[in-house]
Amino acid sequence: SLDAVLPPTWSHANPIDIIGDAPAERYGAALEALIADPGTDAVLVINCPTAITSSTTAAEAVIATTQAAGRVQRRQKPVLATWLGETAAEEARDRFAGAGIASFETPGEAVHGYMQLVQHARAQEQLMRVPPSQQAGLSPNREAAQHVIRTALGAQRKMLSEAEAKALLLAYRIPTVATHIARDVEAVRAAARQILADKRHVVVKILSDDITHKSDVGGVALDIVSEEDAGQAAAAMLRRLKRSHPKARIDGFTVQPMVTRRHAHELIIGMSEDATFGPLIMFGAGGTAVEVERDTALALPPLDLNLARDLIERTRIARRLAGYRDRPPAALDAIAETLVKVSQLVADHPEIRELDINPLIADEAGVVALDARVRIADETQEPRKPMALRPYPVEWEKVIGLPTLGPVLMRPIRPEDETLYHMFFKKVDMKDARLRFFQPVRDLSHEFLARLTQVDYAREIAFVALSDMNELLGVARFASDPDYEHAEFGVLVRSDLKGRGLGRELMQHLIAYARAEGLKELSGYVLAENTGMLRLADELGFVRHWADDDPALRKVVLRLAEDRSAAAAYRA
């Protein structure tokens, strides 16, 4: 196409040199061919002022070609312009501005501007991704974790012991190494004897809330092969610490099997509190050289598996984790799951103010946390800064029993529920879909379903009803105004399940949540022909109003009393 409109001496490569004597028509013809090329994503047109062709005339040709292409293209390709020169290009820039075409003074500025579009598109694509289902391996024992935290706070402690920190991780199914607590040197020998009965090596560490980094003070002994060596190592630690840290309170020692894996990588996963953004999750290269390596990246919790993988990819060690030479790839799924588990741990327990898992050993077989440090605080006395992103409200999961449906799980929607919607809509007839959305639903694209399943829990909520076979039976949702005082609701139940009380249960769950959130009003628009929904709204206490702009619509409004105890009682 370009050969047909350009001189034989054109560059035949990118960038395309249309030759300095190019008239305005050549600008338009070359641009038209490039826009039509499916291999072209964007075009930057550069003009240098010459005595042969007017810069303004060339700009008009670019504008006309771009506008003509925009009338026939479903999605217009970006066209950017750089007209070099000050006064010579001023009129051309004005023409571009009037036509809505981005114009830049230099090619570098134009490329930078285009990359803003690219980054925005990538961000939108990331937001639309559906994370893999993570229910099977990530069901934590929240009560066990809370017991560890309460016990430490009850003892007026702000640092968990190593054993307590590992118990916290185990409650969230993060693999750790078994740890024995020994209060004195003799107990160290006994613990080592027990471990060495079926392990080849043990590790002895000092146990003290006053010592954060044990390796820095000689508080870690590795590769111990006998109980005598374990006792000697513990005694030597006490002597060193008496000299270097005479005021440190020593609570004893920890003794554990030494984990040796040929292809292991040492990683760090942590959490810290930022004054502006609240809790942050950190990932990177770990071990004793973590401060020297400085290979870490940060992310806002809560994380899903996609976001966890993005966090991993933003570090240099990610390339090593992918494998090289004779070193096999590490279990990236296990690393990502561990990040998600730590994110959930932080979201569930606001008492946690600082957390370090270092090192987290990772290889092709999985991950193991060898050491952990956790700092806590009493949330009632020292509230933690809220998370920048509101986490999944797990406390609003509830199982109900319906006579004809059996046990039904009502829970907040999750992004991975998108896969359930395809089968759900197959069992919703066109009339019911029209009554819910006020128009026929024919588009079940990823973008449409992502808007339904990927919600911001700080501004909206959707509760799904699931059968014991994990089938989507119905959904109720609301979206609030910016002040989080008024919200508009919608509800949809499978057509074959209407009249069984499921819609009522979903609406009651939604209303209870709205009350607990402190909303003042819940409202919705209902077609006048949707008598079933209007009757249910009447029974739930909604008041009907005529819609001002459409006689076929009714607006139903429920004033919400600011009684959060009723919502709490319902949830219980």
Residue pairs with C-beta under 8 A, 6 or more apart in sequence:
1 33
1 36
1 37
2 10
2 16
2 30
2 33
2 34
5 26
5 29
5 30
5 33
6 16
6 18
6 19
6 26
6 29
6 30
7 19
9 19
10 16
10 17
10 18
10 19
11 17
15 46
16 30
16 34
18 26
18 27
18 30
19 26
20 48
20 50
20 52
21 50
21 52
21 53
22 53
22 58
23 52
23 53
24 53
24 54
24 57
24 58
24 60
24 61
25 61
27 45
27 47
27 58
27 61
27 62
27 65
28 61
28 62
28 64
28 65
31 43
31 45
31 61
31 62
31 65
31 66
31 79
32 65
32 68
32 69
34 40
34 43
35 43
35 65
35 66
35 69
35 73
35 77
35 79
36 69
40 77
41 77
41 78
42 77
42 78
42 79
42 80
42 114
42 117
43 77
43 78
43 79
43 80
44 80
44 81
44 82
44 107
44 110
44 111
44 114
45 62
45 79
45 80
45 81
45 82
46 81
46 82
46 83
46 84
46 107
47 55
47 58
47 59
47 81
47 82
47 83
47 84
47 89
47 92
48 84
48 85
49 55
49 84
49 85
49 88
49 89
55 83
55 85
55 88
55 89
55 91
55 92
56 91
56 92
56 95
58 92
59 81
59 83
59 91
59 92
59 95
59 96
60 95
62 79
62 81
62 96
62 101
63 95
63 96
63 99
63 101
66 76
66 79
66 99
66 101
67 99
69 76
69 77
70 76
78 102
78 114
78 117
79 101
80 101
80 102
80 103
80 104
80 110
80 113
80 114
81 92
81 96
81 101
81 102
81 103
81 104
81 110
82 103
82 104
82 105
82 106
82 107
82 109
82 110
83 89
83 92
83 93
83 96
83 103
84 105
84 106
92 103
93 103
96 102
96 103
97 103
102 110
102 113
104 110
104 113
126 306
126 310
127 450
127 454
128 446
128 447
128 450
128 454
129 306
129 415
130 415
130 416
130 418
130 419
130 446
130 450
130 453
131 304
131 305
131 306
131 307
131 415
131 416
132 305
132 306
132 416
133 416
133 419
134 304
134 305
134 337
134 340
134 416
137 173
137 337
138 172
138 173
138 337
138 340
138 341
138 344
139 173
140 171
140 172
140 173
140 341
140 344
140 345
140 348
141 171
141 172
142 171
142 348
144 167
144 170
144 171
145 168
145 171
145 172
145 345
145 348
145 349
146 349
148 160
148 164
148 167
148 168
148 171
149 160
149 168
149 349
149 351
149 352
149 376
151 164
152 158
152 159
152 160
152 164
152 376
153 351
153 376
153 378
157 209
157 376
158 375
158 376
158 377
159 209
159 373
159 374
159 375
159 376
160 168
160 373
160 374
160 375
160 376
161 181
161 207
161 209
161 251
162 179
162 205
162 207
162 254
162 371
162 372
162 373
163 179
163 181
163 254
164 374
165 372
165 373
165 374
166 176
166 177
166 179
166 369
166 372
168 345
168 372
168 374
169 176
169 345
169 357
169 369
169 372
170 176
172 341
172 342
172 344
172 345
173 341
174 338
174 341
174 342
174 357
174 367
174 369
175 366
175 367
175 368
175 369
176 368
176 369
176 370
176 372
177 256
177 257
177 259
177 368
177 369
177 370
178 256
178 257
179 254
179 255
179 256
180 191
180 194
180 195
180 254
180 255
180 256
181 207
181 252
181 253
181 254
182 188
182 190
182 191
182 234
182 252
182 253
182 254
182 255
183 251
183 252
183 253
184 252
185 231
185 234
185 235
185 238
186 231
187 252
187 253
188 204
188 230
188 231
188 233
188 234
188 253
188 255
189 227
189 228
189 230
189 231
190 227
191 202
191 230
191 255
192 202
192 204
192 224
192 226
192 227
192 229
192 230
192 231
192 255
193 227
195 202
195 255
195 256
195 257
196 202
196 225
196 226
196 227
199 257
199 258
200 225
200 258
201 222
201 223
201 224
201 225
201 257
201 258
201 260
202 224
202 225
202 230
202 255
202 256
202 257
202 258
203 220
203 221
203 222
203 224
203 255
203 256
203 257
203 258
204 220
204 221
204 224
204 230
204 233
204 234
204 237
204 253
204 254
204 255
205 214
205 219
205 220
205 221
205 253
205 254
205 255
205 256
205 371
206 214
206 217
206 219
206 220
206 237
206 241
206 250
206 253
207 250
207 251
207 252
207 253
207 254
208 219
208 241
208 248
208 249
208 250
208 251
209 249
209 251
210 245
210 247
210 248
210 249
211 217
211 219
211 241
211 245
211 248
212 373
214 220
214 371
215 288
217 240
217 241
217 244
217 245
218 236
218 237
218 240
218 241
218 244
219 237
219 241
221 230
221 233
221 234
221 236
221 237
222 258
223 258
224 230
224 233
224 258
230 255
234 253
237 253
238 250
241 248
241 250
259 361
259 368
259 370
261 361
261 363
261 365
262 363
263 327
263 328
263 330
263 363
263 364
264 361
264 362
264 363
265 285
265 317
265 320
265 321
265 330
265 361
265 362
265 363
266 285
266 286
266 287
266 358
266 359
266 360
266 361
267 283
267 284
267 285
267 286
267 317
267 335
267 358
267 359
267 360
267 361
267 362
267 367
268 282
268 283
268 284
268 285
268 286
268 287
268 290
268 296
268 356
268 357
268 358
268 359
268 360
269 281
269 282
269 283
269 338
269 339
269 342
269 356
269 357
269 358
269 360
270 281
270 282
270 283
270 354
270 355
270 356
270 357
270 358
271 279
271 280
271 281
271 282
271 301
271 342
271 346
271 352
271 354
271 355
272 279
272 280
272 282
272 354
273 279
273 280
273 353
273 354
273 384
273 385
274 280
274 385
275 385
277 300
277 388
278 384
278 385
278 386
278 387
278 388
279 300
279 301
279 346
279 384
279 385
279 387
280 298
280 299
280 300
280 301
281 298
281 299
281 300
281 301
281 303
281 311
281 339
281 342
281 343
281 346
282 296
282 297
282 298
283 296
283 297
283 299
283 311
283 312
283 315
283 339
284 290
284 293
284 295
284 296
284 297
284 315
284 317
285 293
285 295
285 296
285 315
285 316
285 317
286 358
286 359
286 360
287 293
287 358
287 359
290 296
290 358
295 315
295 316
295 317
296 315
297 311
297 314
297 315
298 311
299 307
299 308
299 310
299 311
300 387
300 388
300 389
301 343
301 346
301 347
301 387
301 389
301 391
302 343
302 344
302 347
302 387
302 389
302 391
302 392
303 311
303 339
303 340
303 343
304 340
304 415
304 416
305 333
305 336
305 337
305 340
308 335
308 336
308 337
308 339
308 340
308 343
309 332
309 336
311 339
312 318
312 321
312 332
312 335
312 336
312 339
320 327
321 329
321 330
321 332
321 335
321 362
322 329
322 330
322 332
323 329
323 330
328 363
328 364
329 364
330 362
330 363
330 364
331 362
331 363
331 364
331 365
331 366
331 367
334 362
334 366
334 367
335 360
335 362
335 367
338 357
338 360
338 367
342 355
342 357
344 391
345 352
345 355
346 352
346 355
347 387
347 391
347 392
348 391
348 394
350 379
350 383
350 384
351 376
351 377
351 378
351 379
351 384
352 374
352 375
352 376
352 384
353 375
353 376
353 377
353 384
354 373
354 374
354 375
355 372
355 373
355 374
355 375
356 372
356 373
356 374
357 369
357 371
357 372
358 371
358 372
358 373
359 370
359 371
360 367
360 368
360 369
360 370
361 367
361 368
361 369
361 370
377 384
389 458
390 456
390 457
390 458
391 457
392 412
392 414
392 457
393 412
393 457
393 461
394 412
395 571
396 411
396 412
396 463
396 509
396 513
396 571
397 409
397 410
397 411
397 412
398 409
398 410
398 411
398 509
398 571
399 407
399 408
399 409
399 410
400 407
400 408
400 410
400 505
401 407
401 408
402 408
402 500
402 501
402 502
402 505
403 500
404 500
405 467
405 473
405 497
405 500
405 502
406 467
406 468
407 468
408 465
408 466
408 467
408 473
408 502
408 505
409 465
409 466
409 468
410 463
410 464
410 465
410 466
410 505
410 506
410 509
411 463
411 464
411 466
412 457
412 461
412 462
412 463
412 464
413 452
413 453
413 455
413 461
413 462
413 463
413 464
413 475
413 477
414 453
415 450
415 453
415 454
416 453
417 453
417 464
417 472
418 446
418 449
418 450
418 452
418 453
420 464
420 466
420 470
420 471
420 472
421 444
421 449
421 452
421 453
421 472
422 444
422 449
423 471
423 472
424 471
424 472
424 473
424 475
424 494
425 433
425 441
425 444
427 494
427 495
427 496
428 441
428 492
428 494
428 495
429 495
430 440
430 441
432 492
432 495
432 498
433 440
433 441
433 492
434 440
434 441
435 527
435 529
435 530
435 533
436 490
436 491
436 492
438 525
438 527
452 462
452 475
453 462
455 461
455 462
455 477
459 479
459 480
459 484
460 477
460 478
460 479
460 480
460 487
461 477
461 478
461 510
461 513
462 475
462 476
462 477
463 475
463 476
463 477
463 506
463 509
463 510
463 513
464 472
464 474
464 475
465 472
465 473
465 474
465 475
465 493
465 502
465 505
465 506
466 472
466 473
467 473
472 494
473 493
473 494
473 497
473 502
474 491
474 492
474 493
474 494
474 497
474 502
474 503
474 506
475 491
475 492
475 506
476 489
476 490
476 491
476 492
476 503
476 506
476 507
476 509
476 510
477 489
477 490
477 491
477 510
478 487
478 488
478 489
478 490
478 510
478 514
478 522
479 487
479 488
480 486
480 487
480 519
481 487
484 517
484 518
484 519
485 519
485 520
485 521
486 519
486 520
486 521
486 522
486 523
487 514
487 519
487 521
487 522
487 523
488 522
488 523
488 524
488 525
489 507
489 510
489 522
489 523
489 524
490 524
491 503
491 506
491 507
491 510
491 533
493 502
493 503
493 506
498 532
503 533
503 536
504 536
504 539
504 540
507 536
507 540
508 540
508 570
509 570
510 522
511 522
511 540
511 558
511 560
512 566
512 567
512 570
512 571
513 567
514 522
514 560
515 560
515 561
515 562
515 563
515 564
515 566
515 567
516 564
516 567
516 568
516 571
518 562
518 564
519 560
520 559
520 560
520 562
521 557
521 558
521 559
521 560
522 557
522 558
522 560
523 555
523 556
523 557
523 558
524 537
524 542
524 555
524 556
525 547
525 553
525 554
525 555
525 556
526 533
526 534
526 537
526 553
526 554
526 555
526 556
527 552
527 553
527 554
528 534
528 551
528 552
528 553
528 554
529 552
534 544
534 554
534 556
537 544
537 556
537 558
538 544
540 558
541 558
542 556
542 557
542 558
543 556
543 557
543 558
543 559
544 554
544 555
544 556
545 554
545 555
545 556
545 557
546 554
546 555
547 553
547 554
547 555
